[in-house]
Amino acid sequence: MGPDDHTKFIKNFPTVDLVSAGPALVTKEEISDILRTLLEISQKVFIERIKKEERRLSSILLVYLEHVDFFSKHNVDLVVCDHFNEACIEASITSKIPFIYTSVPLYSLDTSAPYINIDFLSFHNPSNKDVSFFERLKDKVINPIHFFIKARGFIKKSQQEKMALGLETTSNPAAKLKDAIKLFNTAFGFAPARPVGPLVELIGPIVPKTHPVLTDDLQQFLDSHQKVVYVAFGQHAVQATEELGLIMTSMLENMETGDIDGILWSVRDMEHLFPETLQTRSGQIYRIRELFGKKEGQDILFLEWAPQVAILHHPSTRLFLTHGGAGSVYEALYNGVPIVVYPFFGDQPAAAVIAEENGYGRRMKKNTD
């Protein structure tokens, strides 16, 4: 059961039926807007974004009622709820049906430890290792106080909406998961080791058994190069033109020195965000926009869609510049390709830290010289 835009996720599973829960609560444009806000790192801007989300509360609660109705009509015995699907969790509790909680990051009360960060204001550092006292004070005390003062209106309205439906409100929503089996698509090494409860199972990393193959153009490009950098920042990450220019310039300069001989970039309708031209330290000027759409005789290839696993599997792919999403990290390591992580939001900053600590990647830090 899920929104209409989730149909693509089950196309390879013919025995699974998708029951529509209606249109997506958030459009593609709204996702981009939200993510741009998250990238600003400004707490003031973030709070303003939360206030705008109040209008979506009623829609979320409507989905909850649809779940309750579906469970009742179909005599559901067990439910599997995604980490982000609060409606599913609440409906399971209301219907007194056992549920399994699924997630990628190890964020739950029975995966916590004194040295582990699992709250959203501090999980950019996966643990307290090498984190200064003042940074911990900011993450654990100062920022939470500011957040709850500024967001109290939204929190109060959310609690009122839930109480009107007879739902239990709590200061710690994670407590509602205490009796649920929890499946995490990760493993120690991708997350810091810690003791876990008996209801926790680490089942990752999950890598697809089948995947799309290389197109003829991609096959020819990779076969004709030996040191290719593949760049992909996932489905939702949004870059600024300045960021794209900085990344592109650094790769062009590496091409000029011969450290790499090709660039593959999955751009996903981002052509308009790239700068028109770039100049490297050598004085060479590149007309970036003119490279889009060209496929033959190029050392730089921009793609609207990329068969990622197939690209990573090709021996010419020597480095993967990624946002740090779990799927991308797993696929890179499965194919033996080192990564450079340029994180944006969520668990990606922590993934960048862990990649560097464990030696299978490096991280690019934002807002630093």
C-alpha positions, -999 to 999 in steps of 0.1 A, spaced: 0 0 0 15 33 -10 11 65 -30 6 64 -68 42 75 -75 56 43 -58 44 21 -87 79 21 -101 93 4 -70 74 -28 -76 76 -32 -114 101 -60 -110 79 -79 -85 49 -92 -105 35 -111 -75 32 -78 -55 1 -57 -59 1 -20 -52 -29 -7 -34 -31 31 -40 -32 54 -10 -38 83 -34 -15 108 -49 18 116 -33 16 140 -4 46 159 -16 52 167 -53 86 166 -69 89 204 -69 80 205 -32 107 179 -24 132 200 -42 121 231 -22 123 212 11 158 199 3 171 233 -7 159 245 27 177 217 45 209 225 26 209 261 39 217 248 74 200 279 88 179 269 117 156 299 112 149 289 76 144 253 87 118 263 113 100 284 87 99 253 65 84 233 93 56 259 97 47 255 61 43 218 66 13 223 89 -10 224 59 0 188 51 -10 174 85 -46 167 75 -34 149 44 -11 126 65 -39 119 89 -63 111 60 -38 85 49 -38 70 84 -76 66 82 -72 49 48 -47 24 63 -71 16 92 -99 10 67 -77 -12 45 -64 -33 74 -100 -39 85 -114 -48 51 -86 -72 42 -81 -89 76 -45 -80 76 -24 -101 101 10 -84 98 21 -51 85 56 -39 73 60 -2 78 87 20 64 106 44 87 89 74 71 54 60 70 40 72 103 4 66 91 12 29 87 27 26 122 -2 45 139 -28 25 119 -11 -8 130 -12 3 166 -48 14 164 -58 -19 147 -38 -39 172 -19 -56 144 18 -65 148 41 -46 125 76 -48 113 96 -15 111 121 -11 83 148 15 79 183 20 66 199 40 94 201 24 128 178 49 145 157 34 173 158 33 211 171 -3 211 200 6 188 211 35 209 242 39 231 257 68 251 283 73 224 259 70 194 239 99 179 204 89 167 185 122 169 181 143 138 199 173 152 231 154 159 233 124 136 255 142 111 282 128 135 275 91 138 292 89 172 310 111 197 343 100 183 365 131 176 336 154 183 346 183 206 328 191 238 314 224 224 300 207 193 283 181 214 269 208 237 255 226 206 240 194 191 226 179 223 215 210 243 215 243 224 201 233 191 173 211 206 162 240 229 161 264 199 143 239 178 115 231 203 109 268 211 105 277 175 86 246 164 63 244 194 33 257 174 37 229 148 42 203 175 11 214 194 -11 214 163 2 179 153 -6 166 188 -41 182 186 -48 166 152 -37 132 166 -58 135 198 -89 143 177 -85 109 161 -79 92 194 -42 86 188 -18 86 217 7 114 217 42 111 231 72 133 235 93 105 220 76 89 189 103 62 189 88 47 220 59 34 198 84 10 182 94 -7 214 75 -40 206 81 -40 169 106 -62 151 131 -38 133 149 -47 101 177 -24 91 193 -24 57 228 -19 70 257 -37 88 283 -27 113 310 -10 94 284 11 76 272 22 110 292 23 143 291 -9 163 269 -9 194 248 -33 214 213 -38 200 181 -52 214 166 -87 206 141 -72 182 167 -57 160 180 -75 128 207 -60 105 199 -75 71 221 -53 49 237 -44 27 210 -53 2 222 -51 -35 198 -59 -64 203 -92 -81 194 -78 -115 200 -44 -130 198 -26 -163 227 -31 -186 249 -5 -203 235 12 -234 255 11 -266 266 47 -261 278 40 -225 295 8 -234 315 26 -262 323 55 -238 336 33 -211 355 10 -234 373 39 -250 385 53 -216 405 39 -187 401 63 -158 365 75 -156 349 93 -127 312 86 -123 291 113 -106 256 108 -93 238 125 -64 207 105 -61 171 113 -69 165 142 -45 197 160 -38 197 196 -51 229 214 -59 236 251 -63 252 264 -95 283 274 -75 286 238 -61 283 222 -95 308 246 -109 333 238 -82 330 201 -86 331 203 -124 362 225 -123 381 202 -100 374 172 -123 384 192 -155 417 201 -138 423 164 -130 416 156 -167 442 182 -177 468 166 -155 459 131 -168 448 117 -134 414 109 -150 404 107 -187 366 107 -186 336 120 -167 302 104 -165 276 125 -148 240 116 -141 223 150 -141 185 143 -138 171 175 -154 197 197 -138 212 211 -171 198 246 -162 218 246 -130 252 241 -146 273 272 -154 275 282 -190 313 282 -190 341 273 -166 378 283 -166 404 261 -150 437 273 -134 455 266 -167 434 292 -184 414 267 -205 378 277 -209 351 250 -212 316 257 -226 297 233 -203 262 237 -216 273 228 -251 284 194 -239 249 184 -231 234 161 -257 267 152 -273 276 115 -272 303 108 -297 340 116 -294 336 132 -260 355 127 -227 326 141 -208 291 126 -210 260 139 -192 232 114 -187 196 120 -178 194 84 -166 223 61 -157 224 23 -152 244 28 -121 253 -8 -112 264 -15 -147 286 16 -148 302 8 -115 308 -28 -127 329 -16 -157 366 -17 -151 371 18 -165 351 33 -136 378 42 -111 360 66 -88 324 73 -78 314 108 -66 282 103 -47 258 119 -22 263 91 2 229 74 -1 230 38 13 222 22 -20 249 40 -39 275 32 -12 266 -5 -12 267 -8 -50 300 10 -52 316 -13 -26 300 -44 -41 318 -35 -74 351 -25 -57 349 12 -66 362 38 -41 339 67 -33 341 104 -26 311 115 -6 296 149 -11 267 147 15 236 168 15 211 158 42 197 131 64 221 102 71 245 112 42 269 133 64 273 104 87 279 81 57 307 104 46 323 103 80 322 65 82 335 61 47 366 81 56 371 64 90 369 30 75 391 37 45 368 30 16 362 66 7 368 103 13 344 131 22 340 166 7 332 191 34 307 218 28 312 255 37 350 251 42 379 265 24 
